[in-house]
Amino acid sequence: MEEQQDRAAEQANTIDQQNTNGGEQNAEQRIAELEAQLAQAKKEAAENWNKYLRERADWDNFRKRQERLVADRVLYQKKAVFNKLLEVLDNVERALVYEDTMDKTQLQHTLHMLQWQMNEVLRAEGLNAVPTVGESFNPYLHEAVEAVEDSDQPDGMILEELRKGYTIGEETLRPARVKVSVGNNK
């Protein structure tokens, strides 16, 4: 009986050692698996970080390229406008050279031609004069500098233009300064 108890105790120790060894092996396997997963996650994180940095650099390069394109386009358009204006300036300089040899009528004719040429250049660039005299006052296009009581005109009619106004497309570049009728309150 003692022998059986010794054998049972021995078997129990052997089973405990196997369980302990098996548990240690399971724990070691689990640790190895977790370390492998951690290494994989670190690798993926590093790859994602590098992708992010590349994408960010690509966006920065794209933004800089677009800014350069816009700046180049603006410069190109400025050059085109300045070349047109230089033509007008050349004609003004020619007129000034011959100013002494012109009579008043020729000088006036030359000034009208220069004004026409300048208006054509500006109109070609999309600049248009704001209509004023005889029009209804529009605060988006006109700047009232004087209100005139006038029995002949209805309230809010523009009587006189003091400074031309201009629009570019639908946008007001400079409002026209005008005198506006306030009507007769009789």
SEDO-878625 format. One record per residue (C-alpha): x, y, z; residue in one letter; residue number from 1. Coordinates in nm, 3 decimals, m for minus. Layout:
# residues N
<pt X="X" Y="Y" Z="Z" code="a" pos="NUM"/>
...
//
This chain:
# residues 186
<pt X="0.000" Y="0.000" Z="0.000" code="m" pos="1"/>
<pt X="0.280" Y="0.233" Z="0.071" code="e" pos="2"/>
<pt X="0.424" Y="0.143" Z="m0.260" code="e" pos="3"/>
<pt X="0.103" Y="0.234" Z="m0.430" code="q" pos="4"/>
<pt X="0.094" Y="0.564" Z="m0.245" code="q" pos="5"/>
<pt X="0.454" Y="0.635" Z="m0.344" code="d" pos="6"/>
<pt X="0.377" Y="0.549" Z="m0.705" code="r" pos="7"/>
<pt X="0.065" Y="0.768" Z="m0.699" code="a" pos="8"/>
<pt X="0.264" Y="1.055" Z="m0.549" code="a" pos="9"/>
<pt X="0.536" Y="1.001" Z="m0.809" code="e" pos="10"/>
<pt X="0.280" Y="1.002" Z="m1.091" code="q" pos="11"/>
<pt X="0.120" Y="1.314" Z="m0.947" code="a" pos="12"/>
<pt X="0.463" Y="1.485" Z="m0.939" code="n" pos="13"/>
<pt X="0.528" Y="1.373" Z="m1.296" code="t" pos="14"/>
<pt X="0.187" Y="1.508" Z="m1.407" code="i" pos="15"/>
<pt X="0.250" Y="1.833" Z="m1.220" code="d" pos="16"/>
<pt X="0.591" Y="1.868" Z="m1.387" code="q" pos="17"/>
<pt X="0.438" Y="1.793" Z="m1.727" code="q" pos="18"/>
<pt X="0.160" Y="2.044" Z="m1.661" code="n" pos="19"/>
<pt X="0.416" Y="2.296" Z="m1.540" code="t" pos="20"/>
<pt X="0.641" Y="2.224" Z="m1.837" code="n" pos="21"/>
<pt X="0.339" Y="2.228" Z="m2.069" code="g" pos="22"/>
<pt X="0.216" Y="2.551" Z="m1.913" code="g" pos="23"/>
<pt X="0.562" Y="2.700" Z="m1.948" code="e" pos="24"/>
<pt X="0.572" Y="2.585" Z="m2.309" code="q" pos="25"/>
<pt X="0.224" Y="2.731" Z="m2.370" code="n" pos="26"/>
<pt X="0.328" Y="3.058" Z="m2.206" code="a" pos="27"/>
<pt X="0.652" Y="3.065" Z="m2.404" code="e" pos="28"/>
<pt X="0.458" Y="2.996" Z="m2.725" code="q" pos="29"/>
<pt X="0.209" Y="3.267" Z="m2.636" code="r" pos="30"/>
<pt X="0.491" Y="3.513" Z="m2.562" code="i" pos="31"/>
<pt X="0.659" Y="3.421" Z="m2.892" code="a" pos="32"/>
<pt X="0.329" Y="3.475" Z="m3.077" code="e" pos="33"/>
<pt X="0.273" Y="3.810" Z="m2.907" code="l" pos="34"/>
<pt X="0.630" Y="3.921" Z="m2.982" code="e" pos="35"/>
<pt X="0.579" Y="3.822" Z="m3.347" code="a" pos="36"/>
<pt X="0.252" Y="4.018" Z="m3.357" code="q" pos="37"/>
<pt X="0.422" Y="4.316" Z="m3.193" code="l" pos="38"/>
<pt X="0.706" Y="4.303" Z="m3.445" code="a" pos="39"/>
<pt X="0.451" Y="4.284" Z="m3.730" code="q" pos="40"/>
<pt X="0.253" Y="4.578" Z="m3.585" code="a" pos="41"/>
<pt X="0.573" Y="4.783" Z="m3.549" code="k" pos="42"/>
<pt X="0.666" Y="4.700" Z="m3.909" code="k" pos="43"/>
<pt X="0.318" Y="4.804" Z="m4.032" code="e" pos="44"/>
<pt X="0.329" Y="5.122" Z="m3.823" code="a" pos="45"/>
<pt X="0.669" Y="5.212" Z="m3.972" code="a" pos="46"/>
<pt X="0.536" Y="5.142" Z="m4.325" code="e" pos="47"/>
<pt X="0.225" Y="5.353" Z="m4.258" code="n" pos="48"/>
<pt X="0.436" Y="5.636" Z="m4.119" code="w" pos="49"/>
<pt X="0.657" Y="5.629" Z="m4.429" code="n" pos="50"/>
<pt X="0.348" Y="5.626" Z="m4.654" code="k" pos="51"/>
<pt X="0.209" Y="5.923" Z="m4.461" code="y" pos="52"/>
<pt X="0.536" Y="6.115" Z="m4.498" code="l" pos="53"/>
<pt X="0.547" Y="6.040" Z="m4.873" code="r" pos="54"/>
<pt X="0.183" Y="6.148" Z="m4.917" code="e" pos="55"/>
<pt X="0.246" Y="6.464" Z="m4.719" code="r" pos="56"/>
<pt X="0.552" Y="6.544" Z="m4.932" code="a" pos="57"/>
<pt X="0.349" Y="6.476" Z="m5.248" code="d" pos="58"/>
<pt X="0.077" Y="6.717" Z="m5.131" code="w" pos="59"/>
<pt X="0.334" Y="6.983" Z="m5.043" code="d" pos="60"/>
<pt X="0.492" Y="6.944" Z="m5.385" code="n" pos="61"/>
<pt X="0.150" Y="6.960" Z="m5.552" code="f" pos="62"/>
<pt X="0.060" Y="7.277" Z="m5.358" code="r" pos="63"/>
<pt X="0.393" Y="7.441" Z="m5.448" code="k" pos="64"/>
<pt X="0.353" Y="7.342" Z="m5.814" code="r" pos="65"/>
<pt X="0.001" Y="7.491" Z="m5.820" code="q" pos="66"/>
<pt X="0.124" Y="7.813" Z="m5.658" code="e" pos="67"/>
<pt X="0.399" Y="7.837" Z="m5.921" code="r" pos="68"/>
<pt X="0.146" Y="7.778" Z="m6.200" code="l" pos="69"/>
<pt X="m0.084" Y="8.049" Z="m6.065" code="v" pos="70"/>
<pt X="0.206" Y="8.292" Z="m6.021" code="a" pos="71"/>
<pt X="0.328" Y="8.218" Z="m6.375" code="d" pos="72"/>
<pt X="m0.023" Y="8.267" Z="m6.515" code="r" pos="73"/>
<pt X="m0.064" Y="8.598" Z="m6.331" code="v" pos="74"/>
<pt X="0.276" Y="8.716" Z="m6.455" code="l" pos="75"/>
<pt X="0.188" Y="8.613" Z="m6.812" code="y" pos="76"/>
<pt X="m0.140" Y="8.806" Z="m6.796" code="q" pos="77"/>
<pt X="0.031" Y="9.111" Z="m6.645" code="k" pos="78"/>
<pt X="0.285" Y="9.109" Z="m6.926" code="k" pos="79"/>
<pt X="0.008" Y="9.091" Z="m7.186" code="a" pos="80"/>
<pt X="m0.180" Y="9.386" Z="m7.030" code="v" pos="81"/>
<pt X="0.137" Y="9.592" Z="m6.989" code="f" pos="82"/>
<pt X="0.233" Y="9.532" Z="m7.353" code="n" pos="83"/>
<pt X="m0.107" Y="9.666" Z="m7.460" code="k" pos="84"/>
<pt X="m0.074" Y="9.967" Z="m7.229" code="l" pos="85"/>
<pt X="0.276" Y="10.034" Z="m7.356" code="l" pos="86"/>
<pt X="0.130" Y="10.077" Z="m7.705" code="e" pos="87"/>
<pt X="m0.095" Y="10.352" Z="m7.570" code="v" pos="88"/>
<pt X="0.197" Y="10.507" Z="m7.380" code="l" pos="89"/>
<pt X="0.408" Y="10.506" Z="m7.699" code="d" pos="90"/>
<pt X="0.131" Y="10.697" Z="m7.878" code="n" pos="91"/>
<pt X="0.112" Y="10.949" Z="m7.590" code="v" pos="92"/>
<pt X="0.488" Y="11.005" Z="m7.617" code="e" pos="93"/>
<pt X="0.462" Y="11.051" Z="m7.995" code="r" pos="94"/>
<pt X="0.184" Y="11.304" Z="m7.944" code="a" pos="95"/>
<pt X="0.396" Y="11.495" Z="m7.693" code="l" pos="96"/>
<pt X="0.688" Y="11.511" Z="m7.940" code="v" pos="97"/>
<pt X="0.465" Y="11.677" Z="m8.199" code="y" pos="98"/>
<pt X="0.260" Y="11.878" Z="m7.950" code="e" pos="99"/>
<pt X="0.424" Y="12.209" Z="m8.048" code="d" pos="100"/>
<pt X="0.352" Y="12.161" Z="m8.418" code="t" pos="101"/>
<pt X="m0.020" Y="12.080" Z="m8.369" code="m" pos="102"/>
<pt X="m0.298" Y="12.330" Z="m8.353" code="d" pos="103"/>
<pt X="m0.575" Y="12.297" Z="m8.093" code="k" pos="104"/>
<pt X="m0.802" Y="12.089" Z="m8.318" code="t" pos="105"/>
<pt X="m0.528" Y="11.840" Z="m8.405" code="q" pos="106"/>
<pt X="m0.429" Y="11.810" Z="m8.038" code="l" pos="107"/>
<pt X="m0.791" Y="11.746" Z="m7.936" code="q" pos="108"/>
<pt X="m0.826" Y="11.487" Z="m8.211" code="h" pos="109"/>
<pt X="m0.506" Y="11.316" Z="m8.092" code="t" pos="110"/>
<pt X="m0.629" Y="11.312" Z="m7.731" code="l" pos="111"/>
<pt X="m0.962" Y="11.160" Z="m7.840" code="h" pos="112"/>
<pt X="m0.776" Y="10.890" Z="m8.033" code="m" pos="113"/>
<pt X="m0.559" Y="10.811" Z="m7.730" code="l" pos="114"/>
<pt X="m0.867" Y="10.795" Z="m7.508" code="q" pos="115"/>
<pt X="m1.038" Y="10.563" Z="m7.756" code="w" pos="116"/>
<pt X="m0.728" Y="10.340" Z="m7.775" code="q" pos="117"/>
<pt X="m0.704" Y="10.322" Z="m7.395" code="m" pos="118"/>
<pt X="m1.076" Y="10.241" Z="m7.364" code="n" pos="119"/>
<pt X="m1.039" Y="9.961" Z="m7.621" code="e" pos="120"/>
<pt X="m0.746" Y="9.809" Z="m7.429" code="v" pos="121"/>
<pt X="m0.941" Y="9.822" Z="m7.102" code="l" pos="122"/>
<pt X="m1.260" Y="9.688" Z="m7.261" code="r" pos="123"/>
<pt X="m1.063" Y="9.398" Z="m7.413" code="a" pos="124"/>
<pt X="m0.944" Y="9.315" Z="m7.060" code="e" pos="125"/>
<pt X="m1.302" Y="9.303" Z="m6.934" code="g" pos="126"/>
<pt X="m1.324" Y="9.652" Z="m6.781" code="l" pos="127"/>
<pt X="m1.654" Y="9.830" Z="m6.847" code="n" pos="128"/>
<pt X="m1.776" Y="10.176" Z="m6.749" code="a" pos="129"/>
<pt X="m2.070" Y="10.195" Z="m6.508" code="v" pos="130"/>
<pt X="m2.374" Y="10.362" Z="m6.669" code="p" pos="131"/>
<pt X="m2.471" Y="10.674" Z="m6.474" code="t" pos="132"/>
<pt X="m2.667" Y="10.978" Z="m6.598" code="v" pos="133"/>
<pt X="m3.036" Y="10.896" Z="m6.641" code="g" pos="134"/>
<pt X="m3.003" Y="10.564" Z="m6.455" code="e" pos="135"/>
<pt X="m3.150" Y="10.473" Z="m6.118" code="s" pos="136"/>
<pt X="m2.910" Y="10.493" Z="m5.826" code="f" pos="137"/>
<pt X="m2.760" Y="10.153" Z="m5.737" code="n" pos="138"/>
<pt X="m2.546" Y="10.150" Z="m5.419" code="p" pos="139"/>
<pt X="m2.347" Y="9.854" Z="m5.555" code="y" pos="140"/>
<pt X="m2.238" Y="10.054" Z="m5.862" code="l" pos="141"/>
<pt X="m2.268" Y="10.418" Z="m5.756" code="h" pos="142"/>
<pt X="m2.142" Y="10.637" Z="m5.473" code="e" pos="143"/>
<pt X="m2.373" Y="10.930" Z="m5.403" code="a" pos="144"/>
<pt X="m2.171" Y="11.238" Z="m5.309" code="v" pos="145"/>
<pt X="m2.453" Y="11.491" Z="m5.338" code="e" pos="146"/>
<pt X="m2.832" Y="11.482" Z="m5.321" code="a" pos="147"/>
<pt X="m3.006" Y="11.741" Z="m5.542" code="v" pos="148"/>
<pt X="m3.368" Y="11.839" Z="m5.501" code="e" pos="149"/>
<pt X="m3.505" Y="11.847" Z="m5.855" code="d" pos="150"/>
<pt X="m3.872" Y="11.861" Z="m5.947" code="s" pos="151"/>
<pt X="m3.812" Y="11.733" Z="m6.301" code="d" pos="152"/>
<pt X="m3.657" Y="11.398" Z="m6.205" code="q" pos="153"/>
<pt X="m3.802" Y="11.117" Z="m5.995" code="p" pos="154"/>
<pt X="m3.644" Y="11.020" Z="m5.666" code="d" pos="155"/>
<pt X="m3.316" Y="10.824" Z="m5.695" code="g" pos="156"/>
<pt X="m3.225" Y="10.924" Z="m6.053" code="m" pos="157"/>
<pt X="m2.861" Y="11.005" Z="m6.131" code="i" pos="158"/>
<pt X="m2.826" Y="11.364" Z="m6.253" code="l" pos="159"/>
<pt X="m2.451" Y="11.402" Z="m6.299" code="e" pos="160"/>
<pt X="m2.139" Y="11.186" Z="m6.302" code="e" pos="161"/>
<pt X="m1.844" Y="11.330" Z="m6.108" code="l" pos="162"/>
<pt X="m1.609" Y="11.033" Z="m6.150" code="r" pos="163"/>
<pt X="m1.641" Y="10.731" Z="m6.378" code="k" pos="164"/>
<pt X="m1.696" Y="10.392" Z="m6.220" code="g" pos="165"/>
<pt X="m1.587" Y="10.056" Z="m6.360" code="y" pos="166"/>
<pt X="m1.681" Y="9.691" Z="m6.337" code="t" pos="167"/>
<pt X="m1.485" Y="9.378" Z="m6.421" code="i" pos="168"/>
<pt X="m1.737" Y="9.116" Z="m6.520" code="g" pos="169"/>
<pt X="m2.003" Y="9.122" Z="m6.248" code="e" pos="170"/>
<pt X="m1.772" Y="9.278" Z="m5.985" code="e" pos="171"/>
<pt X="m1.749" Y="9.651" Z="m5.916" code="t" pos="172"/>
<pt X="m1.388" Y="9.767" Z="m5.942" code="l" pos="173"/>
<pt X="m1.464" Y="10.129" Z="m5.855" code="r" pos="174"/>
<pt X="m1.808" Y="10.282" Z="m5.795" code="p" pos="175"/>
<pt X="m1.905" Y="10.588" Z="m5.996" code="a" pos="176"/>
<pt X="m1.934" Y="10.911" Z="m5.795" code="r" pos="177"/>
<pt X="m2.264" Y="11.076" Z="m5.878" code="v" pos="178"/>
<pt X="m2.518" Y="11.343" Z="m5.790" code="k" pos="179"/>
<pt X="m2.860" Y="11.194" Z="m5.719" code="v" pos="180"/>
<pt X="m3.207" Y="11.343" Z="m5.734" code="s" pos="181"/>
<pt X="m3.411" Y="11.330" Z="m5.413" code="v" pos="182"/>
<pt X="m3.728" Y="11.443" Z="m5.590" code="g" pos="183"/>
<pt X="m3.967" Y="11.716" Z="m5.495" code="n" pos="184"/>
<pt X="m4.153" Y="11.664" Z="m5.168" code="n" pos="185"/>
<pt X="m4.449" Y="11.893" Z="m5.254" code="k" pos="186"/>
//
